[in-house]
Amino acid sequence: QVQLVESGGGLVQPGGSLTLSCAASGSIFSINGMGWYRQAPGKQRELVARISRGGSIKYADSVKGRFTISRDNAKNTVYLQMNSLKAEDTAVYYCNADSSRFYWGQGTQVTVSS
């Protein structure tokens, strides 16, 4: 079992920045990769960014150049630095860990609005 606890969401103006954090606990050794997904109202959940155990990183085209995923292995924590935020980035952001199955955090709301 893997437990994920997210933090860092909130309200930000367009062009602003936020950093999301996701702390993992439990069967850390079984995790193959961690990432962030988001789901806007009326839309499907989509991948935002993912970092594999080996350090390979993948971003959605819509966030390339604006978002950065990183991790601190000592803290078992993954971060999502979000810059130049746009209204269309508004969504609930979910941390994800994949091992024998997908694990999800509780979600954190990010609202980009003036």
MOMOKA-V885443 format. One record per residue. N is the residue number from 1. NEAR is the number of other C-alpha atoms within 10 Angstrom. Layout:
N;NEAR / N;NEAR
This chain:
1;12 / 2;20 / 3;17 / 4;21 / 5;17 / 6;21 / 7;18 / 8;14 / 9;18 / 10;14 / 11;15 / 12;18 / 13;14 / 14;17 / 15;14 / 16;14 / 17;17 / 18;17 / 19;16 / 20;21 / 21;22 / 22;27 / 23;18 / 24;22 / 25;15 / 26;10 / 27;11 / 28;14 / 29;10 / 30;15 / 31;19 / 32;14 / 33;18 / 34;27 / 35;25 / 36;26 / 37;19 / 38;22 / 39;19 / 40;16 / 41;9 / 42;6 / 43;9 / 44;9 / 45;15 / 46;14 / 47;17 / 48;24 / 49;23 / 50;25 / 51;20 / 52;15 / 53;14 / 54;8 / 55;11 / 56;9 / 57;16 / 58;16 / 59;19 / 60;13 / 61;9 / 62;11 / 63;17 / 64;12 / 65;11 / 66;13 / 67;20 / 68;19 / 69;22 / 70;18 / 71;17 / 72;10 / 73;9 / 74;6 / 75;11 / 76;13 / 77;18 / 78;24 / 79;22 / 80;22 / 81;15 / 82;20 / 83;17 / 84;15 / 85;22 / 86;18 / 87;15 / 88;12 / 89;20 / 90;20 / 91;21 / 92;18 / 93;26 / 94;26 / 95;30 / 96;24 / 97;26 / 98;16 / 99;16 / 100;10 / 101;11 / 102;12 / 103;17 / 104;20 / 105;20 / 106;14 / 107;22 / 108;20 / 109;18 / 110;22 / 111;20 / 112;20 / 113;16 / 114;9
